[in-house]
Amino acid sequence: MKIYQKHEETREDVLQIIQNPSLTYEQQTFALAKLAENQLPLPVGEDETILELFEKGIICDLDEGHAPYAPRYILPDYDKLFREGSKFLRLDPPKNLLEAIQTLQIFYHHVPSITRFPVYLGRIDRLLDPFIEDREVAREQIKWFLIHLDRTINDSFSHGNVGPESTVAGELIIDLIQELQNVTPNLTILYDKEKTSDDFALSCVASSLVCANPAFANDKIFRRDFKGDYGIASCYNGLPIGGGAFTLSRLRLNKIAGESSSRADFFDRLLPLSIDALLRLMEGKIKFLVEETPFFKSSFLVKEGFVDLDRFVGLFGLVGMDEAVDTLMTVEGLDLVYGRDSEANALALAILDVIQKRVGEFRSKYGKIWNHRFLLHSQVGAAGDEGTTAGMRVAIDKDIPLYDHLRQAGQVHPYFPSGIGDHFPFDYTAKANPQAVLDIFNGGFESGMRYISAYSEDGDIIRVTGYLVKKSDLEKFNQGEQISYDTIQYAKDPLEKHGILNRKVVGVDG
């Protein structure tokens, strides 16, 4: 009877997907594939603790599916592609800009991810710049390259990098994204004030205030932590080139605090229990992917050396620090809140110290590049996150003054080599003073921040958590219209329920 009931529920789910008028055919196909995958059990055996924590919402695997058959995030070595071509795709090394663009477009089509689209497009300015001979011809070709990406990669988690040095290609890209007003690709400048020219940095700031693109990564810190080349993929995930992330699963710290009777109960019982359960879940997924699926044995990406098993890592994600700290303070009868009060911020650091130590003591069978350890990741948010602030951020309804915010964020950012970020909407006056915004970014990086992004309060394009959407597209989606990029579905709750549009607007005077 239970089997029959399960089959009936599955059939109902299938019908809901194929009869949903707001989904494109491609979005329906992806949803059906994920539904089929999730008919399998999680690859953790009869681990009742993991299943219980799933039910309570403490553990979340971000809809990765029960049986991952490709890594969540893949960062191919595009330089190798341009040097050697690809035997599988019958591509020779490109000889001119048109061939370079076509080579990338063909290759992108064959790079899987959790979104089914490539989440890393490479350092596209550095890839294309050597082929530029005529600036105006290059501008037209790169313009259509960017249009192609937006119309065929239907997910704004797809991420390209530029910088740190200025190039003709980089200058053209930054100029064009303002003109095109696309949500894909998500862009990050790998910024280093010692390498990045003021003119290029200021043009990137000005662009971000027009189209929320690019964001700024602290190149010096990322390069130090990854001991060489890295890429920013998906939202703002720093990962090794030629590798990527097996998995990203996470803990809702606020849910753990809500289940705890005291600070001691939180630290001594439920936090360690939850950490260990998530470690087991992640290791189970990684072993299933590596040992029971053919990806690392048969994919041309592996066979031709564009990625290497030893350069993949597991990302241990965290969200809900704001509510977790405030809950524990309330339990102790203290009127102290995260972000504003030093004692509350110190508690957050104590929580992170425990997590960092316990995660660091776990040895994974894989992940050689990071000494068989998982990286901590401050995750941006997902469905079901009502009452859960993204990552380590201060809740939107209790924003603190800008410079206090930068200092507070600078305390928590160093815990997260694989990614953490803060977003700042600026008022209209910032467009006339990009230097002031750049000074704010430099101050944040000097305080220890890894990643900062900005957008204008009056713009159509907005950074939701780590990805871009158009507010006008959300209005269309709410009216039942199909939108080509499926990130709009993920943005609905953050924009309408979680108060993203209510972030404190910043003036250039702070």
N, C-alpha and C positions, 0 to 999 in steps of 0.2 A: 504493500500500500504506500509506504514512504517513497519507494522508487517511482511509482506511478505519479505521486504527488509532485516529486521533483521534476519529472519529465513535463508535467503540466505547467509548472512554474517556468521552466525553460522555454517552452513553446510560447507562453505569454510574453516573456522577455523578448523573444525573437520578433513576435508580432509588433511589440511596441517600437522596436528599432526600425523595422522595415515600413511601418506605417507613420513614422514621424515626419511630417512635412518640412520641418526646419533643418533636417539633416540632408546633406548632399549624398549622392550615391557612394562616393568614396568614404565619407564619414560613416555611413551605414555599414559598409564592408568591414571597416576597422572595428566597429563596435561588435559586429557579429563574430569576428575572429577572436576578440577578447572574451566574449561570452563563451565561445567553444573552449578556449584555453582554461577558463575558470571552472570547467566541469571536472578538471583534475584536482586532487587534493594539494594542499601546500606541501612542498618537499621537506617536511620536518618530522614526518612520522606522527605518532600519537603524543604530541607534546601539548598537554592540556594547559600548561601555563601560557604558552604562546596564544592558543586559541581563546583563552579567557581574556587575556590582555587585548586581543583583537576586538572581542565583543565589547569591552569597556572603552574602546577608542584610545587606549594608551599606546598601542602599536598601530602603525599605519604603513602600508607598503606602497602607497601612492599609485594604486591601480597598475602595478607592474604585471599582474597576472600570477597565477599559481604555478606556471611552468615556463619560466623565461627561456627563450630559445635564441636570443641574441643579447649582447650586453646592452645595458640601459643607455649608456652614452659612449659613442665611438669618435675618437679624434684621429683620423687617418693622417699619415705623413704625406701631405700634398707636395712637399718639395721633392720627395722620391718619385711621385707621379710625374712631375714635370721633368725630372732628370731621365727617367727610364720608361715612361709610358706604362701601359698595362696590357699584358698578354691576354688575360681573360676578356677584357673589353675591346681588344684589338685596336689599342690606341698607341700611337707613337708619341714621343715627346713633342710638345707644341713648338712651332717655329715662329708664330706671329700672334698678335693679340686675339684675332678671331679664333684661331685654333686653341689658344689658351682658355678662352671663355667657353668654347664648345667642349673642350676636354673636361673642364670642371662641371659643366652642366650634365654631361653624360655620367661622370663619376658619382656626383651627388645622388643620382637616381638609384644607385646600387648600395648606398650606405644606410643600414637600418638603425633604428633606435627605439626607445620606448614610445615615441610619437609616430613612428614609421617613416619619418623624414630625417635627414641628416641634422644633428644638433650642433655640428661644428663645420663651418665652411672654410676654415683656414684663415691665415693672415692674408686676406685677399688683396690688400694693396701691395704687399711684398711679392705676391705671386704674379700679379698682372703688370707691375711697373716696368720690369725689364723689357717688355714687349711694346712699350709705348714709343712711337716715332713721331706722330702728329697729335697734338693735344686735342684739337677739335674732333678729329676722327675717333680718337680714343674715348672722348666724352660721349659721343653718340653710341659707341659700342658698349661701353660700360653702363650707360643708361638702360639699354635694352637687356643687358645682363641682370641688372637689379630688378627690372620689371619682370623678367622671366622668373627670378627667384620668388618674388612676391606672389606670382600667379600660379606657380607649380609646387612650391613648398608651402603647403596650406597649414602652417603652424608657426607662430611667432616665437617658439622656443629655439628656432634655427638661428645660429649665432655666428657672425663673422667678426674678425679682429682686424684692427689697423694700428699702425704705430709700432714702437714709440717714435721712430724718426718720421719726418715728413717725406712724402713721395708725391710725385705727380698723380699717381693712381689714387693715393689716399686723399689728396686735395679734391680730386674729381668726385670721389665717392661721397665725401662729406658735403660737397656742394649739391650733388644730385639727390641725396636722400631728403634734403629740405624741399627740393622742387617736387619730388614724387610723392611724399607723404605716405609712404608704405609702412606697414607694420612688420614686414619681413624683408630683409633679415634684421634681427636684433644685432646691434653693433656695440663693441667695446673698444676704446682706445687703450692700448697698453701704455700707460702714461708714466713718464719719468721726467721730472722737470730739468734734469741734467742732460737728457737726450732729446726731449720733445721741444721743438721751437715754440716760442711764445705765439707766433702767428698761427701755427697749426693747432695748438692747444686752444687758443681763443676761438678759432673757427669751429672747433668741436663743441665748445661751450655754447656758442651762438646757435649751432645746429640743434643741440639738445633742448634749447629753449623754444625751438620752432617745431620739432618733431619727436622730442623725447629720446633722441638718438644722436650720438653714441653715449654710453655710460663710460665712466673712468675707472680703470683698474690700477692699483698701485704696483706697477711693473717691478720695481725694485724688490718689494717684499715677495711677490709671487715667484720671481726668478730665483731669489735666495732660497725659498722653501723647496722649490722643485729642482734646484741645482741645475738649471739650464732651461731649455725650451719647454713651454707649457702653452696651453690654449684656454681661453674662456669659452665655455660651451653652455648651451641651454640657457638657463636663467643668468647665472653668473658663476658657473662651476669651474674652478681652476683644476685642470687635469693634465696628465702627461701626454705630449704629442706622441703618436704611434701607439697609443693605448686608449685609456678612458676609464669608465666606471662600470663594474659588473652590475651593481645594484645601488639604489638609494632608498633606504627605508628609514623610518624615523619614530621618535618618541614624542608624544604630546606631554610635555612636562607639567602643564596645568592639570591634566587629568590625573597624573601621579600625585600631585599635591592635593587634589580634591579627594583622593582615596585615602590620604594619610591622616592619622589622628593627631599627629604632632610633628614638630621638626625632627625629632629623634626617629619617629616612625618612618618619616620620609627618607632620611639619610641611611638609617640602619636596616630597613626592611624593603620598602617598596621600590626605591630608586635602584638599588643593586639588583633586585629581582627583575625589574624591567630592562635594565641594561643587558643583563645576561640573556634574557629571552630574545631580545632583538639581535644580539650577536649570534645566537643559534639560528635564528630565522635567516639572517643574511648569509651565514656560512652554508646553510642548507640550500639556499637559492644558487649560490655561486657554484657549489659542487654539482648541482643538477645541471646548470648551464655548461660547465666545463666538461663534466664526465658523462653526461647522459644525452647531450644534444650534439649535433655535428658541427656547430659553428666554428670552434677553434681547430677543427680537423679538416674542414672542407671549404670554408669560405675563401674566395680569392683574395680577400683583404688580408687574411692570415698567410695564405700560401705565397703571395707575392711580397710579403713583408711590409705592407702598409700599416698593419698593427701587429703587436706581439703580445701574447698572453701575459708575459711577465711585466707588462707596462699597464695592466689594469688594476684597479683598486676598488674596494668597497667604501661607499659613503654612508656614514652613520649620522643620520639627520636628527635635528632637534627643532622643536617649535614650542611656543607657549611659555617662554621664560617669564614674561611680564606677569601673567596671571598666576604662575606658580609661586613667584616671590610674594606677590600681594596676598595670596591665599595663606601661605605659611606665616606671614606677618599677622594676618587677622587671627589665625589660630592662637597665636601667642599674645593677642590683645594689644598689638602695636599698630599705631596709626602711621605706618611708614610705607611708602610705595616705590616701586621700581622706577628708575629713571631720575626721580626727584631727590630721593634721600640716600645719603651715602651708606647707611647701614643696610638698606635694602639692596643697593648695588653690590655691597660686599657679600651679601648672601648669594647673589647670582654668581659671583666669581667662585664662591665656595662650592656651589653646585657644579659649576664647570670643572673645577679642579678634581672633584670626585669622578665625574664622567670621563674626563681626559685620562685619568690614571687607570680606571677600570677598563676602558676601551683599549688603552695602550698596552695593557697586560695580556689581552687576548691575542693569540697567534693564529692567523688564518693559514690554511693550506696554500692559498694563492696570494697574489698581491706582492710579488717579490720586490717591485720597485719601491714600495713603501715599507720594506722590511717585514712583510706579512702582517702588517697592521692596517686597520681601517682608519680613514680620515674623518674627522668631525666636519659636519656641514650644517650650516644654519639655514634651514629649509624655508621656503617662502610661503607655503600655504597650499591647501588643497580642499576639495569638497569635504564637507563635514567638519570644517574648522570653526564653526560658530563658537564664539567665546574664546578663540585661540589666536593670539597675535603671532604673526609670522616670525619665525626665527627668534632672534634676541632683541627684536625691536621694542621700543616703547609703544604702548597701545595708542591708537590714533586719538582717542578722546582725552588723553592726558599728555599731549605733546609738551615738551619742555623747550626753553629758549635754545636757539640754534647752537651757540657755542658750548653750552652745557651738553647738548645732544652730541656734538662732535667728540667732546672729551669722554662722555659716558660710553659711546660706541667704540672709541679707541681702546677702552679697557677689555671689551669682549671680542673684538675682531681677531686678535692674535690667536685665539683658540681654534680658529677654523681655516686651516690651510686650503681646503677645497672650496671655500666660498662663504661669504657673508656680505650683505650689502644694505645700505640705507638709501632711501629715495627722498628727494626734496622738491616739492612744487614751489616754484618761485613766482612772485607777482610780476606784473607787466613791466615794472621799472627795471628788472634785471636785464631785459633785452638790450637796453641802452648802456649797460655796464657789465659786459662779460668778464672783464678783468676782475671785478669784485667777486664774481662767482668762482673764477679760477683761484683767487686767493683763499676763498672758503674751502675749496677742494684741497688745496695745498695744506691748509691748516689741519684739515681732517686727516690727511695722510701722515702728517708729522705727529699727530696724536696716536697713530697706530692703526687707523682705518685701512681696509684693504680695497674697498669698492664703494663708489658713490655714483649716484645718477641724479639727474635733474630733469624737470619738464616745466612748462609754463602752465599756470592755472587756467589760462583762457584757450589752450590748445585743444584740438580734437583728439590727438594721440596722447595716450597716458601710459605710464608704466604702472601696471597693476601690482605685481609683486616683483617678478624679475622679467616679465615679458610685456609686450606692447599690444594695446588694442585701441580701436577708435570708439569714442563714445557714441558717435553717430551710427556705427555698426551695431552697437548694443541695442539702440532704439529700433533698428530694422529687425534684429533677431527677435526682440520681444513682440514684434508685430507678426511673427511667423515667417519672415523672409529667410531664405538661405544665405549664409555668409560663407565665402569660400574657405576662410581659414577657421579651423575648429577651436582655436584658443578662445574665441569669443564665448564659447559655452562655459569655459572655466572662469571667465571674468564676471559672469553674471552675479554670482553670490558676493564676491569681494566688493563689486561696485555698488550693489543694491542693498546688501545686508551687513557687510563688514566695515562700511564707512570709508572706503578708499578715497572717495571724492571729498571727504572731510578732513584729509590731512592738513596740518597747519601750513598755511602759505607763508613762505619765507621772503622777506625783503632783503636786498643786498646789504642792508645795514644790520642784518641779523634779527 
